């Protein structure tokens, strides 16, 4: 499945520091992908983005321990971005870079 349009929405939300809304976009995509054999592996990337975006928001709310826990879920799956074969891969790489940029901005 090609989800470039939805990923562009998520990128825009992350760019505007709207981490909860980005989380919701990623979570909706993850739910659509997780139960199909054809998209199951890719669903883990979407799950990673779901967790990474909310991790930043949790840190902003001074919930550092919980932020770290969900960040670790992102770290668990982020390596799939480099190996998965999907037409969404370039957007995934862009999102990963943006997530690290935003994390550095908010979590010093």
C-alpha positions in Angstrom: 0.0 0.0 0.0 1.2 3.5 -0.8 0.5 6.0 2.0 2.6 8.9 0.8 -0.3 11.4 1.3 -0.9 10.3 4.9 2.8 10.4 5.7 3.0 13.9 4.3 0.2 14.9 6.7 2.2 13.4 9.6 5.4 15.2 8.5 3.5 18.5 8.5 2.2 17.8 12.0 5.6 16.9 13.3 7.1 20.0 11.7 4.5 22.1 13.6 5.3 20.3 16.9 1.8 18.7 16.9 3.1 15.4 18.3 -0.2 14.1 19.6 -1.9 14.7 16.2 1.0 13.0 14.4 0.8 10.1 16.8 -2.9 9.8 15.9 -2.1 9.7 12.1 0.6 7.0 12.7 -1.6 5.0 14.9 -4.5 5.0 12.4 -2.0 3.8 9.7 -0.5 1.2 12.1 -4.0 -0.2 12.8 -4.7 -0.5 9.1 -1.4 -2.3 8.5 -1.0 -4.6 11.5 -3.4 -7.4 10.7 -2.4 -8.1 7.1 0.3 -10.6 6.3 1.4 -8.3 3.4 1.9 -5.2 5.6 2.6 -6.7 9.0 6.4 -5.9 8.9 5.8 -2.4 7.7 3.3 -1.9 10.5 6.2 -2.1 13.0 7.7 1.0 11.4 4.4 2.8 11.9 4.3 1.6 15.4 7.7 3.0 15.9 6.7 6.4 14.6 3.6 6.3 16.8 5.8 5.8 19.9 8.5 8.3 18.8 6.0 11.1 18.3 4.2 10.6 21.6 7.6 10.2 23.4 8.4 13.8 22.6 5.0 15.0 23.9 5.4 13.0 27.1 8.8 14.6 27.7 7.2 18.0 27.3 4.7 17.0 30.0 7.6 16.2 32.3 6.9 12.5 32.1 10.5 11.6 31.3 10.4 8.0 32.4 7.4 7.1 30.3 8.9 9.1 27.4 12.0 7.0 27.6 10.0 3.8 27.7 8.0 4.5 24.5 11.2 5.9 22.8 12.8 2.5 23.3 10.0 1.0 21.3 10.9 3.3 18.5 14.5 2.3 18.8 13.5 -1.4 18.7 11.9 -1.0 15.2 13.7 1.9 13.5 16.2 -0.4 11.8 13.5 -1.8 9.6 13.4 1.5 7.7 16.7 0.6 6.1 15.9 -2.9 5.1 12.2 -3.0 4.2 11.1 -2.9 0.5 8.2 -0.5 0.2 7.3 2.5 -1.9 7.0 4.4 1.4 10.6 4.0 2.4 11.8 7.4 1.3 9.1 9.1 3.4 10.0 6.8 6.3 13.6 8.0 6.1 12.4 11.6 6.1 10.2 11.0 9.1 13.0 9.3 11.0 15.3 12.3 10.4 12.6 14.7 11.4 11.8 12.8 14.6 15.5 12.9 15.7 15.6 16.6 14.9 12.5 17.3 17.0 13.8 15.0 19.8 17.0 17.0 19.9 15.1 20.2 20.0 12.9 19.2 23.0 15.0 16.7 24.8 18.4 18.1 25.6 
